[in-house]
Amino acid sequence: IVSPALKDAVNDLQDLKIKSEGEYGIKLREYEDKLKEIVPVAEIAHGDEEALAAMKSAVEGHKLALEFWQCDHLTGYDNLHQCRDKALQGIFNKYPEIKEQALAIAQEEGSSYTSAELDQQSLLEAIWSQANGDTAIAHQIIYPPLDIINTAAEEK
């Protein structure tokens, strides 16, 4: 069973995936607005546990990316990187593989701020890649490929 809210959230996440991977990317404001639409829908979604877990994981990833990206609103080098380093903690907790790569890069440079040594766009793309993977899982569960549907129908 899949609730309309779960379908809507996954469809909205698919839109976000397409925009973030598109030739022109996505602007911060558009990303903020899209997440403001998705989060309340995601919170009331219910249905298939695996699809729900994948969707919620994708939303969490996007929220972490937004938290990091919103630091750009701050002025001053220290303010920017203190904010980003704080956001990195949540990102690193959710995505240990991103943490491993990021810390390897940061240690080479030796800055007092981990985020100062990281390329913002590369980090966002790494998070989006993970979140988009979760979105793809949820989408495939909700909208299974036709050959699976046909096979299931033949077995009945």
Residue frames as a rotation matrix with the C-alpha (Angstrom) as fourth column:
ILE 1
0.584 0.812 0.000 0.00
0.812 -0.584 0.000 0.00
0.000 0.000 -1.000 0.00
VAL 2
-0.634 -0.761 0.140 1.31
0.769 -0.639 0.008 3.41
0.083 0.112 0.990 -0.97
SER 3
0.160 0.691 -0.705 -0.27
0.670 -0.600 -0.436 6.61
-0.725 -0.403 -0.559 0.31
PRO 4
0.754 0.146 0.640 -0.83
0.599 -0.554 -0.579 9.53
0.270 0.820 -0.505 -2.09
ALA 5
0.892 -0.452 0.009 1.57
-0.403 -0.787 0.467 11.55
-0.204 -0.421 -0.884 0.10
LEU 6
0.199 -0.848 0.492 4.32
0.090 0.516 0.852 8.94
-0.976 -0.125 0.179 -0.39
LYS 7
0.256 -0.042 0.966 3.80
0.943 0.232 -0.239 9.03
-0.214 0.972 0.099 -4.16
ASP 8
0.933 0.146 0.328 3.78
0.229 -0.945 -0.233 12.84
0.276 0.293 -0.915 -4.15
ALA 9
0.692 -0.722 0.004 6.96
-0.385 -0.365 0.848 13.03
-0.610 -0.588 -0.531 -2.06
VAL 10
0.013 -0.698 0.716 8.79
0.462 0.639 0.615 10.56
-0.887 0.323 0.330 -4.31
ASN 11
0.459 0.208 0.864 7.61
0.885 -0.188 -0.426 12.36
0.074 0.960 -0.270 -7.45
ASP 12
0.988 -0.116 0.106 8.77
-0.127 -0.986 0.108 15.70
0.092 -0.120 -0.989 -6.01
LEU 13
0.388 -0.897 0.214 12.12
-0.214 0.138 0.967 14.13
-0.897 -0.421 -0.138 -5.10
GLN 14
0.152 -0.269 0.951 12.38
0.858 0.513 0.008 12.86
-0.490 0.815 0.309 -8.69
ASP 15
0.839 0.197 0.508 11.85
0.442 -0.791 -0.422 16.44
0.318 0.578 -0.751 -9.90
LEU 16
0.818 -0.575 0.031 14.58
-0.443 -0.594 0.672 17.62
-0.368 -0.563 -0.740 -7.53
LYS 17
0.197 -0.733 0.651 16.87
0.316 0.676 0.665 14.87
-0.928 0.074 0.365 -8.83
ILE 18
0.399 0.026 0.917 16.30
0.916 0.030 -0.399 15.90
-0.038 0.999 -0.012 -12.44
LYS 19
0.945 -0.009 0.326 16.94
0.033 -0.992 -0.125 19.57
0.325 0.129 -0.937 -11.65
SER 20
0.663 -0.735 0.142 20.05
-0.411 -0.199 0.890 18.94
-0.626 -0.648 -0.434 -9.55
GLU 21
-0.009 -0.670 0.742 21.51
0.438 0.664 0.606 16.71
-0.899 0.331 0.288 -12.27
GLY 22
0.780 0.453 0.431 20.45
0.569 -0.229 -0.789 18.97
-0.259 0.862 -0.437 -15.15
GLU 23
0.140 -0.752 0.644 22.74
0.864 -0.225 -0.450 20.99
0.484 0.620 0.618 -17.37
TYR 24
-0.042 -0.098 0.994 21.97
-0.055 -0.993 -0.100 24.24
0.998 -0.059 0.036 -15.55
GLY 25
-0.818 -0.306 -0.487 21.71
0.408 0.288 -0.867 22.79
0.405 -0.908 -0.111 -12.05
ILE 26
0.351 0.922 -0.165 19.44
0.742 -0.167 0.649 24.26
0.571 -0.350 -0.743 -9.42
LYS 27
-0.268 -0.376 0.887 19.60
-0.166 -0.889 -0.427 27.58
0.949 -0.261 0.176 -7.59
LEU 28
-0.953 -0.182 -0.242 19.65
0.203 0.209 -0.956 27.77
0.225 -0.961 -0.163 -3.80
ARG 29
-0.666 0.742 0.073 16.32
-0.678 -0.562 -0.474 29.59
-0.311 -0.366 0.877 -3.61
GLU 30
0.051 0.673 -0.738 14.60
-0.844 0.424 0.328 27.05
0.534 0.606 0.590 -5.85
TYR 31
-0.460 -0.333 -0.823 16.11
0.090 0.905 -0.416 24.21
0.883 -0.266 -0.387 -3.80
GLU 32
-0.991 0.119 0.055 14.88
-0.081 -0.228 -0.970 25.79
-0.103 -0.966 0.236 -0.54
ASP 33
-0.341 0.927 -0.153 11.39
-0.927 -0.359 -0.111 26.28
-0.157 0.104 0.982 -1.96
LYS 34
-0.003 0.311 -0.950 11.17
-0.560 0.787 0.259 22.73
0.829 0.533 0.172 -3.31
LEU 35
-0.724 -0.321 -0.610 12.23
0.272 0.681 -0.680 21.24
0.634 -0.658 -0.405 0.04
LYS 36
-0.860 0.478 0.176 9.68
-0.431 -0.499 -0.752 23.40
-0.272 -0.723 0.635 1.86
GLU 37
0.029 0.881 -0.472 7.05
-0.973 0.133 0.189 21.74
0.229 0.454 0.861 -0.33
ILE 38
-0.066 -0.131 -0.989 8.40
-0.287 0.952 -0.107 18.20
0.956 0.277 -0.101 0.06
VAL 39
-0.884 -0.465 0.038 9.06
-0.175 0.255 -0.951 18.03
0.433 -0.848 -0.307 3.82
PRO 40
-0.472 0.746 0.469 5.45
-0.789 -0.120 -0.603 18.39
-0.394 -0.655 0.645 5.08
VAL 41
0.454 0.608 -0.651 4.23
-0.841 0.534 -0.087 15.85
0.295 0.587 0.754 2.50
ALA 42
-0.226 -0.658 -0.719 7.03
-0.267 0.751 -0.604 13.44
0.937 0.056 -0.345 3.44
GLU 43
-0.866 -0.153 0.476 6.12
-0.482 0.005 -0.876 13.73
0.132 -0.988 -0.078 7.13
ILE 44
-0.070 0.921 0.383 2.56
-0.816 0.168 -0.553 12.46
-0.574 -0.351 0.740 6.57
ALA 45
0.009 0.017 -1.000 3.47
-0.852 0.524 0.001 9.79
0.524 0.851 0.019 4.02
HIS 46
-0.120 -0.074 0.990 2.89
-0.663 0.748 -0.025 6.14
-0.739 -0.659 -0.139 4.84
GLY 47
0.771 0.384 -0.508 2.84
-0.635 0.528 -0.564 2.83
0.052 0.758 0.651 3.04
ASP 48
0.788 -0.495 -0.366 5.47
0.303 0.829 -0.470 0.36
0.536 0.260 0.803 1.89
GLU 49
0.871 -0.411 -0.270 8.15
0.196 -0.214 0.957 0.39
-0.451 -0.886 -0.106 4.60
GLU 50
-0.015 -0.938 0.346 11.10
0.847 0.172 0.504 0.08
-0.532 0.301 0.791 2.24
ALA 51
-0.006 0.097 0.995 9.85
0.794 -0.604 0.064 2.85
0.607 0.791 -0.074 -0.05
LEU 52
0.902 0.402 0.158 9.05
0.204 -0.720 0.664 5.03
0.381 -0.566 -0.731 2.96
ALA 53
0.612 -0.743 -0.273 12.52
0.428 0.021 0.904 4.50
-0.665 -0.669 0.330 4.48
ALA 54
-0.243 -0.711 0.660 14.24
0.957 -0.063 0.284 5.29
-0.160 0.700 0.696 1.17
MET 55
0.299 0.442 0.846 12.12
0.583 -0.786 0.205 8.41
0.755 0.432 -0.493 0.67
LYS 56
0.990 0.093 -0.110 12.80
0.143 -0.531 0.835 9.63
0.019 -0.842 -0.539 4.22
SER 57
0.256 -0.966 -0.039 16.52
0.687 0.153 0.711 8.99
-0.680 -0.209 0.702 3.78
ALA 58
-0.207 -0.270 0.940 16.48
0.921 -0.378 0.094 11.02
0.330 0.886 0.327 0.56
VAL 59
0.682 0.522 0.512 14.65
0.306 -0.840 0.448 13.89
0.664 -0.148 -0.733 2.27
GLU 60
0.842 -0.421 -0.338 17.14
0.305 -0.146 0.941 13.81
-0.446 -0.895 0.005 5.15
GLY 61
-0.090 -0.919 0.383 20.04
0.912 0.078 0.403 13.96
-0.401 0.386 0.831 2.68
HIS 62
-0.017 0.161 0.987 18.52
0.716 -0.687 0.125 16.93
0.698 0.709 -0.104 0.88
LYS 63
0.930 0.362 0.058 17.91
0.204 -0.643 0.738 18.72
0.305 -0.675 -0.672 4.20
LEU 64
0.481 -0.837 -0.261 21.59
0.543 0.051 0.838 18.23
-0.688 -0.545 0.479 5.11
ALA 65
-0.287 -0.553 0.782 22.68
0.956 -0.218 0.197 19.55
0.061 0.804 0.592 1.71
LEU 66
0.415 0.540 0.732 20.44
0.475 -0.815 0.331 22.58
0.776 0.210 -0.595 2.18
GLU 67
0.926 -0.100 -0.364 21.81
0.315 -0.329 0.890 23.23
-0.208 -0.939 -0.273 5.67
PHE 68
-0.019 -0.998 0.052 25.35
0.775 0.019 0.631 23.27
-0.631 0.053 0.774 4.24
TRP 69
-0.312 -0.069 0.947 24.39
0.878 -0.402 0.260 25.39
0.363 0.913 0.186 1.24
GLN 70
0.701 0.677 0.226 22.48
0.527 -0.704 0.477 27.95
0.481 -0.215 -0.850 3.32
CYS 71
0.340 -0.666 -0.664 25.73
0.733 -0.255 0.631 28.88
-0.589 -0.701 0.401 5.06
ASP 72
-0.425 -0.501 0.754 26.46
0.888 -0.394 0.239 30.91
0.177 0.771 0.612 1.91
HIS 73
0.533 0.699 0.476 24.04
0.533 -0.715 0.453 33.54
0.657 0.012 -0.753 3.25
LEU 74
0.748 -0.271 -0.606 26.52
0.535 -0.292 0.792 34.38
-0.392 -0.917 -0.073 6.01
THR 75
0.782 -0.555 0.284 29.16
-0.191 -0.647 -0.738 37.06
0.594 0.522 -0.612 5.66
GLY 76
0.322 -0.777 0.541 32.74
-0.943 -0.213 0.255 36.63
-0.083 -0.592 -0.801 6.75
TYR 77
-0.167 -0.542 -0.824 35.17
-0.609 0.714 -0.346 33.77
0.775 0.444 -0.449 6.22
ASP 78
-0.953 -0.252 0.170 35.00
-0.280 0.509 -0.814 32.49
0.119 -0.823 -0.555 9.81
ASN 79
-0.274 0.933 0.234 31.19
-0.699 -0.026 -0.715 32.65
-0.661 -0.360 0.659 9.98
LEU 80
0.326 0.366 -0.871 30.87
-0.916 0.349 -0.196 30.82
0.232 0.863 0.450 6.66
HIS 81
-0.252 -0.544 -0.800 33.22
-0.408 0.810 -0.422 28.00
0.877 0.221 -0.426 7.58
GLN 82
-0.893 0.071 0.443 32.00
-0.412 0.264 -0.872 27.62
-0.179 -0.962 -0.206 11.17
CYS 83
0.085 0.996 -0.027 28.50
-0.838 0.057 -0.543 27.18
-0.539 0.069 0.840 9.76
ARG 84
0.363 0.007 -0.932 29.68
-0.776 0.555 -0.298 24.76
0.515 0.832 0.207 7.07
ASP 85
-0.690 -0.681 -0.245 31.78
-0.407 0.645 -0.646 22.72
0.598 -0.346 -0.723 9.52
LYS 86
-0.607 0.576 0.548 28.76
-0.569 0.167 -0.805 22.43
-0.555 -0.800 0.226 11.80
ALA 87
0.438 0.800 -0.409 26.63
-0.855 0.229 -0.466 21.25
-0.279 0.554 0.784 8.85
LEU 88
-0.113 -0.580 -0.806 29.35
-0.745 0.586 -0.318 18.77
0.657 0.565 -0.499 7.88
GLN 89
-0.789 -0.196 0.582 28.86
-0.580 0.548 -0.602 16.91
-0.201 -0.813 -0.546 11.17
GLY 90
0.139 0.930 0.340 25.35
-0.520 0.361 -0.774 15.85
-0.843 -0.069 0.534 10.16
ILE 91
0.594 -0.001 -0.804 26.51
-0.788 0.197 -0.583 15.03
0.160 0.980 0.116 6.63
PHE 92
-0.434 -0.867 -0.245 29.41
-0.747 0.498 -0.440 12.95
0.503 -0.008 -0.864 7.96
ASN 93
-0.566 0.297 0.769 27.12
-0.560 0.546 -0.623 11.08
-0.605 -0.783 -0.143 10.39
LYS 94
0.511 0.857 0.069 24.74
-0.474 0.347 -0.809 10.13
-0.717 0.381 0.584 7.58
TYR 95
0.965 -0.174 -0.195 27.32
-0.124 0.349 -0.929 9.50
0.230 0.921 0.315 4.87
PRO 96
0.640 -0.758 0.130 30.55
0.005 0.173 0.985 7.97
-0.769 -0.630 0.114 6.27
GLU 97
0.226 -0.569 0.791 31.97
0.930 0.367 -0.001 7.54
-0.290 0.736 0.612 2.76
ILE 98
0.640 0.007 0.768 31.68
0.354 -0.891 -0.286 11.29
0.682 0.455 -0.572 2.15
LYS 99
0.939 -0.300 0.169 33.34
-0.289 -0.422 0.859 11.90
-0.187 -0.856 -0.483 5.52
GLU 100
0.471 -0.794 0.386 36.25
0.512 0.602 0.613 9.65
-0.718 -0.091 0.690 4.61
GLN 101
0.190 -0.365 0.911 36.88
0.949 -0.169 -0.265 11.42
0.251 0.916 0.315 1.30
ALA 102
0.758 0.184 0.626 36.38
0.129 -0.983 0.133 14.91
0.640 -0.020 -0.768 2.73
LEU 103
0.895 -0.438 0.081 38.71
-0.172 -0.172 0.970 14.38
-0.411 -0.882 -0.229 5.67
ALA 104
0.295 -0.810 0.508 41.39
0.819 0.488 0.302 12.96
-0.492 0.327 0.807 3.39
ILE 105
0.272 -0.129 0.954 41.22
0.712 -0.640 -0.289 16.14
0.647 0.758 -0.082 1.27
ALA 106
0.876 0.164 0.454 41.12
-0.123 -0.833 0.539 18.45
0.467 -0.528 -0.710 4.29
GLN 107
0.792 -0.611 -0.016 44.08
0.232 0.277 0.932 16.78
-0.565 -0.742 0.361 6.01
GLU 108
0.200 -0.722 0.662 46.25
0.978 0.111 -0.174 17.31
0.052 0.683 0.729 2.94
GLU 109
0.206 -0.021 0.978 45.66
0.391 -0.915 -0.102 21.05
0.897 0.403 -0.181 3.14
GLY 110
-0.435 -0.468 -0.769 45.78
0.843 0.087 -0.530 21.49
0.315 -0.880 0.356 6.91
SER 111
-0.442 0.356 0.823 43.25
-0.185 -0.934 0.305 24.33
0.878 -0.017 0.478 7.33
SER 112
-0.965 0.148 0.218 41.57
-0.213 0.052 -0.976 24.92
-0.156 -0.988 -0.018 10.68
TYR 113
0.003 1.000 -0.018 38.22
-0.721 -0.011 -0.693 24.52
-0.693 0.015 0.721 8.88
THR 114
-0.428 -0.079 0.900 37.47
0.334 0.912 0.239 21.23
-0.840 0.403 -0.364 7.15
SER 115
0.517 0.791 0.329 34.97
0.615 -0.075 -0.785 22.96
-0.596 0.608 -0.525 4.86
ALA 116
0.497 -0.376 -0.782 37.55
-0.465 -0.876 0.126 25.51
-0.733 0.301 -0.611 3.68
GLU 117
-0.574 -0.819 -0.016 39.36
-0.510 0.343 0.789 22.77
-0.640 0.461 -0.614 1.78
LEU 118
-0.439 0.498 0.748 36.28
0.581 0.792 -0.187 21.27
-0.686 0.352 -0.637 0.16
ASP 119
-0.979 0.205 0.019 34.75
-0.096 -0.537 0.838 22.32
0.182 0.818 0.545 -3.13
GLN 120
-0.546 0.824 0.150 31.17
-0.534 -0.204 -0.821 23.28
-0.646 -0.528 0.552 -2.32
GLN 121
0.163 0.658 -0.735 29.70
-0.986 0.121 -0.111 22.02
0.016 0.744 0.668 -5.59
SER 122
-0.430 -0.401 -0.809 31.52
-0.438 0.876 -0.202 18.69
0.790 0.268 -0.552 -5.35
LEU 123
-0.989 0.089 0.122 30.25
-0.081 0.373 -0.924 18.17
-0.128 -0.923 -0.362 -1.81
LEU 124
-0.219 0.969 -0.113 26.67
-0.746 -0.241 -0.621 19.03
-0.629 -0.051 0.776 -2.78
GLU 125
0.097 0.221 -0.970 26.88
-0.904 0.428 0.007 16.67
0.416 0.876 0.242 -5.76
ALA 126
-0.803 -0.425 -0.419 28.15
-0.206 0.856 -0.475 13.86
0.560 -0.295 -0.774 -3.50
ILE 127
-0.781 0.591 0.201 25.21
-0.200 0.068 -0.977 14.36
-0.591 -0.804 0.065 -1.12
TRP 128
0.034 0.833 -0.552 22.75
-0.913 -0.198 -0.356 14.63
-0.406 0.516 0.754 -4.01
SER 129
-0.369 -0.245 -0.896 24.13
-0.692 0.717 0.089 11.44
0.621 0.653 -0.434 -5.50
GLN 130
-0.992 0.004 -0.124 23.37
0.090 0.714 -0.694 9.58
0.085 -0.700 -0.709 -2.27
ALA 131
-0.500 0.859 -0.109 19.93
-0.300 -0.290 -0.909 11.19
-0.812 -0.422 0.402 -1.86
ASN 132
-0.026 0.469 -0.883 19.10
-0.996 -0.089 -0.018 10.56
-0.087 0.879 0.469 -5.51
GLY 133
-0.765 -0.278 -0.581 20.05
-0.334 0.943 -0.012 6.90
0.551 0.185 -0.814 -5.06
ASP 134
-0.866 0.500 0.009 17.53
0.184 0.333 -0.925 6.67
-0.466 -0.799 -0.381 -2.22
THR 135
-0.185 0.809 -0.558 14.94
-0.697 -0.509 -0.506 8.42
-0.693 0.295 0.658 -4.39
ALA 136
-0.354 -0.019 -0.935 15.54
-0.853 0.416 0.315 5.90
0.383 0.909 -0.163 -7.17
ILE 137
-0.977 0.005 -0.214 14.97
0.092 0.912 -0.401 3.01
0.193 -0.411 -0.891 -4.74
ALA 138
-0.559 0.817 -0.140 11.69
0.007 -0.164 -0.986 4.50
-0.829 -0.552 0.086 -3.51
HIS 139
-0.134 0.487 -0.863 10.60
-0.907 -0.412 -0.091 5.25
-0.400 0.770 0.497 -7.07
GLN 140
-0.642 -0.186 -0.744 11.34
-0.582 0.750 0.315 1.71
0.499 0.635 -0.590 -8.25
ILE 141
-0.936 0.347 -0.051 9.31
0.287 0.675 -0.680 0.22
-0.202 -0.651 -0.732 -5.38
ILE 142
-0.287 0.872 -0.395 6.33
-0.150 -0.449 -0.881 2.49
-0.946 -0.194 0.260 -6.02
TYR 143
0.602 0.401 -0.690 6.57
-0.718 -0.106 -0.688 2.21
-0.349 0.910 0.224 -9.81
PRO 144
0.057 -0.636 0.770 8.07
-0.042 0.769 0.638 -1.22
-0.997 -0.069 0.017 -10.49
PRO 145
-0.714 -0.366 -0.596 9.45
-0.601 -0.115 0.791 -1.91
-0.358 0.923 -0.139 -13.97
LEU 146
0.158 0.895 -0.417 6.84
-0.987 0.128 -0.100 -3.34
-0.036 0.428 0.903 -16.33
ASP 147
-0.182 -0.250 -0.951 8.56
-0.460 0.876 -0.142 -6.71
0.869 0.411 -0.275 -16.72
ILE 148
-0.992 -0.126 0.014 8.18
-0.063 0.398 -0.915 -7.32
0.110 -0.909 -0.403 -12.96
ILE 149
-0.374 0.926 0.051 4.49
-0.736 -0.263 -0.624 -6.40
-0.565 -0.271 0.780 -13.12
ASN 150
0.196 0.439 -0.877 3.94
-0.916 0.401 -0.004 -8.69
0.350 0.804 0.481 -16.11
THR 151
-0.604 -0.496 -0.624 5.80
-0.230 0.858 -0.459 -11.57
0.763 -0.133 -0.633 -14.45
ALA 152
-0.924 0.300 0.239 3.71
-0.224 0.081 -0.971 -11.18
-0.310 -0.951 -0.008 -11.29
ALA 153
-0.050 0.959 -0.279 0.50
-0.917 -0.155 -0.368 -11.14
-0.396 0.238 0.887 -13.34
GLU 154
-0.003 -0.023 -1.000 1.54
-0.725 0.689 -0.014 -14.30
0.689 0.725 -0.019 -15.22
GLU 155
-0.882 -0.424 -0.205 2.23
-0.162 0.682 -0.713 -16.15
0.442 -0.596 -0.670 -11.97
LYS 156
-0.606 0.713 0.352 -1.33
-0.621 -0.148 -0.770 -15.58
-0.497 -0.685 0.533 -10.73
